[in-house]
């Protein structure tokens, strides 16, 4: 596994740990410091953007839900200028792992204990858009500077009344 893929995998596993330990400081530290949006289902567009919005999101999530989930990473893809259609000219040479953006598609399964409802099955599919921090103390950290820039997810549990068929 490449270094960049290892860094992103480590970031996602640390995020899993943040969820399972209800750590607002850890969860928020994994987001990009200046360009971040969390997009949970049914939330107003842009309501959890920027550092304050991300903190607000996780304070709310962890006040309402206790998670015990495990992530499975299905893919990590790097976005580079030459991978776009049409290609754009890069200002700096980049290979597939030195781009500024990547995305990861994951699945999480486990249990959640929602206040007022009690424990139940938890299943989601997630899309993480990651952006590399190029300046500052995070640029050379344990995750190679990668941070969550966008995060959205939806439930894979059957809806009330039945299963959705493909």
C-alpha positions in Angstrom: 0.0 0.0 0.0 1.3 3.4 -0.9 2.3 6.0 1.7 -0.6 8.3 0.7 -3.1 5.5 0.9 -1.7 4.5 4.3 -2.1 8.1 5.5 -5.7 8.3 4.4 -6.5 4.8 5.8 -5.0 5.9 9.2 -7.1 9.1 9.1 -10.3 7.1 8.4 -9.5 4.6 11.2 -8.8 7.5 13.6 -12.2 9.0 12.6 -13.8 5.6 13.4 -12.1 5.8 16.9 -13.4 9.4 17.3 -16.9 8.2 16.6 -16.7 5.2 19.0 -15.2 7.3 21.8 -17.5 10.3 21.2 -14.5 12.6 21.1 -15.5 16.0 19.7 -11.9 17.3 19.8 -10.5 14.3 17.9 -13.3 14.2 15.3 -13.0 17.9 14.6 -9.2 17.7 14.4 -9.5 15.4 11.4 -11.3 18.0 9.3 -9.5 20.5 7.1 -8.8 23.6 9.1 -10.2 26.1 6.6 -12.3 24.1 4.1 -14.7 21.7 5.7 -18.3 20.7 5.5 -20.2 17.8 7.2 -23.4 16.8 5.3 -25.5 14.5 7.4 -28.9 13.4 6.1 -31.8 15.8 6.6 -29.6 18.7 7.7 -30.0 22.1 6.1 -27.5 22.7 3.4 -24.3 24.3 4.8 -25.4 24.2 8.4 -22.3 22.3 9.5 -19.5 24.2 7.6 -16.2 25.5 8.8 -14.6 24.8 12.2 -17.5 26.1 14.2 -20.1 24.2 12.2 -18.1 21.0 12.4 -17.7 21.4 16.2 -21.5 22.0 16.4 -22.2 18.9 14.4 -20.2 16.6 16.5 -21.4 18.1 19.8 -24.9 17.4 18.6 -24.2 13.9 17.3 -22.4 12.7 20.4 -25.0 14.2 22.7 -27.6 12.1 21.0 -25.9 9.0 19.9 -23.4 6.5 21.2 -21.6 4.7 18.4 -19.9 1.3 18.2 -19.1 1.0 14.5 -16.4 -0.5 12.3 -15.4 1.0 8.9 -14.7 -0.9 5.8 -12.8 1.1 3.1 -14.0 0.2 -0.4 -11.8 2.6 -2.4 -9.5 5.6 -2.1 -9.0 7.6 -5.3 -6.7 10.5 -5.9 -7.8 13.5 -8.0 -5.1 15.2 -10.1 -5.3 17.7 -12.9 -4.6 15.1 -15.5 -7.4 12.8 -14.2 -10.0 15.5 -14.9 -12.0 15.6 -18.2 -10.9 17.8 -19.8 -7.5 17.8 -18.2 -6.3 21.0 -16.7 -2.7 22.3 -16.6 -1.0 21.8 -13.3 1.0 24.6 -11.8 3.3 22.1 -10.1 4.2 18.6 -11.3 2.0 16.0 -9.5 1.6 12.3 -9.7 -1.5 10.3 -8.7 -0.6 10.4 -5.0 0.7 13.9 -4.7 -2.5 15.7 -5.7 -4.4 18.0 -3.3 -7.6 16.0 -3.3 -8.8 12.4 -2.9 -12.0 10.7 -2.1 -12.7 7.6 -0.1 -15.9 5.5 -0.2 -16.5 3.5 3.0 -19.2 1.5 4.7 -19.7 1.3 8.5 -21.6 -1.3 10.5 -22.2 -1.8 14.1 -24.6 -0.5 16.7 -25.8 2.9 17.9 -27.6 3.9 21.1 -29.9 6.8 20.3 -31.2 8.8 23.3 -34.9 8.1 23.6 -34.9 5.1 21.4 -32.2 2.8 22.8 -29.7 0.6 21.0 -30.1 -0.6 17.5 -28.3 -1.7 14.3 -26.2 1.0 12.6 -25.2 0.8 9.0 -24.1 3.6 6.7 -22.3 4.2 3.4 -20.0 7.2 3.5 -18.2 9.5 1.0 -15.2 11.4 2.3 -13.7 14.1 0.1 -10.2 14.7 1.5 -8.0 17.7 0.9 -4.3 18.0 1.7 -3.1 20.7 4.1 0.0 22.1 2.4 1.1 24.7 4.9 1.2 24.7 8.7 1.7 22.1 11.4 -0.7 19.5 9.9 1.2 19.3 6.6 3.8 16.9 7.9 1.7 15.0 10.5 0.9 11.3 10.9 -1.7 11.6 8.1 0.6 13.2 5.6 -1.5 16.4 5.8 -4.7 14.7 4.6 -7.9 16.0 6.2 -11.6 15.6 5.7 -13.0 18.5 3.5 -16.4 17.1 2.8 -18.2 14.2 4.5 -21.6 12.8 3.7 -23.4 9.6 4.6 -26.7 7.8 4.5 -28.1 4.8 6.2 -27.9 1.3 4.6 -30.4 0.0 7.1 -33.8 -1.0 5.6 -36.4 1.8 5.8 -39.4 1.3 8.0 -41.7 -1.2 6.2 -39.2 -2.9 4.0 -36.1 -3.3 2.0 -35.1 -1.1 -0.9 -34.3 -3.2 -4.0 -31.6 -2.5 -6.5 
